[in-house]
């Protein structure tokens, strides 16, 4: 005749299993946290000469279910208007995260300023307190340059 565990014994067996499963699913992705990042964020063309400039931003990455959600707040370049924060998302998986970002670029041609939507793909990876990666414009962009651009950062929280 089979022996059936009593309710207290069954509960004692299940609690450790549920605890381990919960702990594993709650493990933070290496990108989760607050980062100070720097990236090539724009181009200025004056008298036919092209000058690229780097932008600084705060990047906050959170894990939500099977996704990584990042919010980027970019410091406005000198003499330019502030950019609104942007959100981007990626599938939460091992290795580099691949985010898709939609943002608004300011285009100033001889004093005539206009806005345009830009879609870019960001590939980011964290190793300890260092963030590395790149992004490429996949749609839009004021200068038509779709070559990969470097991103680097340090954990700040």
C-alpha positions, 0 to 999 in steps of 0.5 A: 500500500503506497504511503501518502505524505501528510499535508504538513510534510507535502508543504515542507517539500514544496516550500523549498522548491517554490523558493528556489524557483522564485529566486532563479526567476528574480535574478537580475540581468547584468544590465539592470541598474543605472548607468552613465553612458556616452555615445556618438549622438549627432553630426554638425556640418558647417561649411561642408565640414562634418563634425561628430559630437558625443552625448552623455545620458543616464540609462536606467534598465529594469527587468519586467517579466521576460523583458528589459525596459530601459529609459534614456535621459540624454543631456542636451548638446550645447546650444541645442534644445533638450531631448525628451526621455526615450524608452526602449525594450529588449528580450531578457536573455543571456548575453548582449541585449538588443534594444529597439529605440525610437527617438526624435532628432533635431535637424538644424539647417541654416537656422531652420530647425525641424524634428524627425523620428529616428529608429535605432537598434542598440546592442548593449552588454554589461561586465561588472560595472562597465557597459559596452556596445553599439547602436545603428540607425535603421530608419531615419537619421538626419545625415543618412549614416547607418554605420555602427556607433560605439556606446560605453558607460559606467554603473552609477547605481 
